[in-house]
Amino acid sequence: MTCPDELTISFITGLSVIRRPFGLTLKEISTPMDVLTFSPEPEQYAWTFGGAAPVHRIKPGTVLRLWSDDAFAGRLRDVTDLPSSALDARYLNPQTGPFHVEGAEPGDTLVLHFVEMTPARSWGASATVPFFGGLTSTDRTATLQDALPERTWIYQVDSGRGTVTFEAQGGELTLELPLAPMLGTVGVAPALGEVRTSLVPDKFGGNMDTPEMRAGSTCYLGVNVTGALFSLGDGHYRQGEGESCGTAVEGAMNTTLIVDLVKGGAPTWPRIENDDYLMVVGSSRPLEDAWRAGQVDAVLWLQELVGLDKLDAYQLLSQISEVPIANVVDTNYSVVTKLAKNLLPPTQVHDGIHRHLRDQATSISAG
C-alpha cells in the first residue's frame, strides 16, 4: 500500500521515540515496536471487513493508540445537516485499519484488550434516517408507511463533567447524560475471501453495536485469514441497548488497546470478557436466531471452561444467563449472552489473559 510520505507513525521504545515513514514493515525497523500511534487520513479509511490492504503490520503485545472517525465520517455537524442530503450510504462506518498481526493464522484467537476510549471531539451527532431504525418501515420490513421525518441532534460533550447533553427539538427539555464511550465496530477479515460492509455484524465481529465493547473489556475474535486483518471504528459517546433509532451519539474516538494472540482456540462467535462477565455476541435475523447463536456458543464455552456435558451446560445457562439486545437495526441483529463470573466456579479463559492485560493496562499512560 502506498501512502503519503509525510504521514508518519511513532514507535515508542523505552525513552526513545523513532520516527519512520508510514508503510515500513517490522522487518525494516531495528528496534522493538511497543506503541503505535495512528490516525488515518480520509483516503485511508476502510469501509469493509475483508478486501482492504493492511495499513500496518504489528506484533502481538503491541499497544495501539488509534483515532477513528464517527459513523457519518463527520458529515453531520449541525441540526440543519440531514442524512438524505449529507450522507452517502456507501461511505458509512469508516474503519481505522486493518492491521496485520504477525503470526496470526486461521483458527487462532485474536485478543483485543481495550484500555481507554475518550471522545475526540467536543460534540457527537445522532439522527433519524429515512427507512432505517427499529420503529419504522425498512427495506427489510417493508410496509406502505411513509418514512419517518428525518432529524439530526447534536450532543455537546463536557469531558470534565463526563456528560453529553440531549436537547429536544420539539420542546424545551435539556438533559445531561453520562458519557459511556464504546466502539460500535470491531472485527477481522471474514472467512472464504468474503468482503462485508462495515455496516454488518456477523461471526467476524463487525457492526455489533454492543455497549459492552468498552474500556476494561477484552474481545476474542476467531482469525480467518493470515494476519487477522482487524479494524475498528464507529465510536459512540453513549448508546442504549438495541440502538432503537439506528444511531447512537456518534463521535470520533481516541482508543488505546493492547493486541495479543492465542494460538488456536478460535471462537465461532465474538466473545467478550470483563472483570464481571463472560459474554458472547450472536448476530443474525430473525432476532431469535441471533439469540440462539450466542446461547449455543455460551453452552460450548461452559463445556470448555467448567467441564460440563452439553445438557448440564444448557441447564446451567438457562438459570444464569442475562441477554441484553445490542442492536435491532443493522443488516443482522446482535444479541449478547452474559454469564456472571461470580455464579461460576473459578476459571481462567486462555490462562487468565484478560487479567494479565488488565494489569498491563494500568502501566500505560493515557495517549
N, C-alpha and C positions, 0 to 999 in steps of 0.2 A: 504494500500500500504506500503510495507516495503522498507525503504530507508537506505543508508549508515549512520552509527552512526555519522561519522564526519561531515556530511552535516548539517549545522545549518542555521536558519533564525533569523534575528534581529527584535525585536519588539520595536519600539521607542515610549516611552510614557513619554511626558514631557522631563525631563532631564535625565531619566534613560534609559539604554539600557539593555534589558533582553535577554540572550542567551538561547535558548531552542533547544533540538534535533529536527530535521525536522520530521514532521509527527504528532506532538501533535495537538489535536483539540483545538478549542477555549475554550471548557468547562474545559480543563486541565490547562488553564492559568488564573491566578487570576487577572491580570491587563488588562486594555483595549488595544486592538491592534489598533494602529493608523497608523503605517507604516510597511509594509512588504517588505523586500528586498529578491529577489530570482533569482538565476542564476542556471539553470538546468545543471546537468551532461548529457553527450550524451545519456546514457541509460534511462534518464527520458524524453527525447523528446517525444512529441505526434505527430503522423503522420496522425491523423484523427480528425474529429469533431464527437463526439459520440464514445462510445466504449473504452474510456480511463478513468482510475480511476483518481479522483482529486488529484492534488499534495498538495492542502491545502484547508482548509475551511476559509472563510473570512466573515466579517460583512459588510453590506452596510456602506459607509463612509470611507472605508479603502483606504489608499494611497498605491499603488503598485509601487515599483521600480524594474523593470524586465530587464534581459538580454535575448536576443533571437539571435539565430544563423541565418546565411543567408540561402537563399533558397537552396543552394548547400551543406549546412552543412560544409562549409569551405573547400570543396574538390577542388575548382578551385582557385589556388593561383598564378599561373604563366601562361603566354600566351602559354606555351607548354602543359598545362593541358587541354585536350579536353573532352567534355561531354561524347562521346561514350565510352571512356576508364575510365574516372574518376568518373562517376555518376552511381547510381543505381536508376532507376525510382520509385522504391518502397519507397525510402527514400529521398524525396524532400520536401521542405517547412516544416522543423521541427518547431513544435509549443512549446511555453512556456505555460504550463498549462496542463490540465484545472483546473480552480479554482471553487470551490463550494461556491456560495454566499448564506449565511444563509437567510432564509425567502423567497427566490425566488421560485415561483411556476408557472406551466404552465398558460399562459395568462397574466403574469406580463411583465413589461418592464425593461430590464437591461440597465443601463445608464453608459457609459464609457466616462469620460472626459480626453482627452489627454493633459497633462501638458507640457511635454517635450519629444523630441526624438533627440538623439545625436548619431553619429557614434561611434561604439565600437571598430572599427579597423581603421588603417591608410590607408586601401585600400578597394576597392569594385571590384566585378567581374561581367562581362556580357558575353554572348556567343550566338552564333547561334547553335541551337541544331537540329540534323537531323530530318526532317519531323515534325518540331514544329515551329510555328510562323505564323504571319499574311500573309506573302507573299511567302509561299512555299506550296507544296503539303503536306497534313497531313493525318493521319489515318481517319479523319472525312471528309475531302475533298480530296478524292483520285484521282490522275491523274497518267499518265505514266512518269511524270517528275522524274528524279533522285533527291535525297536530295541535298539541297544547301550545299556547303562546310561548315564544322564546323570550328569555330574560337573562341578564347577566348580573351577578352580585360580586362586588369587590370587597374583600375582607382585609382590614388593616391589621397588621401584625405588630404586637408590642412584645418584643423578645424579653425586655426587662420584667414585665409583668407576667409573661408566659401566656399571652392571650391572643385570640383572633376575634374581631368584632363583627357580629352579624348586624346588618342594618336592613330592616324591612323596606321594601319599595312601595308596597301598597298601604302602608300605615306608618306609625311613628316609633315602633318598637326597635330598640337597640340593645343587644346583649353581648357581653364579653364571655367568650367560651374558652376553655383551657386549650392551649396548644397541645397536640398529640401527634407529633411527626411520625410518618410511616412511609413506606415505599409501596406503590400500587403494583409495580412490575419488577420481578426478579426472575431470571430464567437462564437456561442454557440452550444451545442449538438442539432442535428436535432430532429424533432418530430418522433413519431411512432417507436422509437428504432433504427432508421437508423444510420449507421456508414458510413460517407462520407470522402473520401480522402481530405487531406488539399490542394489539387490542384484545388478543385471545389468551385465555388461560387453558392449560392442559397439563399432561404429565411432565412436560419440560419446565413447568412453572409458568412464567409469563404474567399476564394481567390478572392476578388473583385478587387484588384489592382487599386483602385482609389486614385489619389494624394490628394483627399480631406480628407483622413484618416491621419491627421497630427496634430501636436501640435496646440492647440486652438480650436479643433473640439470636439464635443460631439456626440457619436454614441448611437443610440437607437436600441436595438435588442429585438425581442419577445422571451420570455422564453418558452421553450418546455418541459423541464424536471425539476424535483425538483433540486434546486441548480444552475440552468442555465448551469453550466459546460462550462465556456468560456475560450478561449485561444487566443493567438496572436503570430505573427511572420512575417517572410518574409519581413524583413526590406529592404527598398530601399533608397539609398542616393539621388537619383533623378530618375524620370521616366516621359517620355512623355505620353500624353493622348493616350490610346489604347495599349500601351506597344507593339509596332508593331512587333519586332522580337521575342517576347515572354519572354524576360528577361530585367529587369531594371539594374541599377547599384546596384547589390545585395550586402547587407552588414549586418554584425551583428549590433544589435541596443540596446542601452540603452533607455528604455521607462519609463517615470513616468506618472501614470494615477490615477484618482480617480474613485472608483467604487461606484455606487449608485443603488437604486432600486425604481421603481414606481410600486405600486400595481395596477394590471390591465392595460388596455390600450395597449396591445401588438400590435405593427405594423405588418402588413403582410410581408413587406419587410424592410430591414435595412434602417434606417433613420439617417441623419447626420445634425447637426446644428452647424454653427459657427456664428460669430458676424454679418455676412452679408447675409447669405443664409440659407434657409431650403432645404434639399436635400433628395432624395430617390434613392436607388441603386436597380435597377431591373436586374436580371440575368436569361438568357435563351438562347436557339437557336431556330430559326434564330435570327439575330440581332434585327429585328423589334419587336420580342416578348419580348426581354429584354427591349427595349424602351417602349413598351406598359405596361409592368408590373410596371415600375416606374411611368409612366404617370397616370395610373389608381390609384395607391396609392397616388400620389400627389393630384389628384382630391378629393379623400376621405379625405386627410389631410386638404385641403382647406375648404371642407364642415365642418369639425370638428372645425377648428380654426376660420373661418370667418363667419360661419353660412349661407353659400350659399346652394342653392339646387344643384343637380348634374349638370344640364345643365349650370347654371351660373358659377359654378366652372370650368367646362370644357371650357367654353368660356374664362374665365379669364386666365386659364392655357395656352390656345392657344396663348395668346398675351404676356405673360411674361416669359415663361419657357426657360431656357437655357439647352442644352443637350450635355455635353461632353461625349465621349466614354471612359470608364475606361479600358476595355480590349476587344480585338477581337482575343484572342489566347487560352483562357482556355476552359475547357470542356463545360462550359457555358460562353457566352459573358456577359459583365456587362456594363450597361448604366446608367448614373446619370442624374436625372431630378432636376434642380436647380431653386428655386424661390427666387428672391431678396427680402429681408425683406423691403427695402425702397419703394417697389412698393405695399406693402400690408398694411392694417390697423394695428395699433399697436396690437400685440397679444402675448400671453405667451404660450409656449409649456411646459406642465407639471408644471404649476405655476412658470415658469421662471427658471427652474433648470439649464439650460446652463449658464445663467448669474451668478447664485449663485455659481456654481462650478468654473467658471472663476474667481470670486472674491476669492474663497478659494485657487485657484491655485497660486495666487500672494504671498501667505504666505508660500508656500512650497519651500524650498531651493533646488537647483539642487542636484541630487543624485550623 
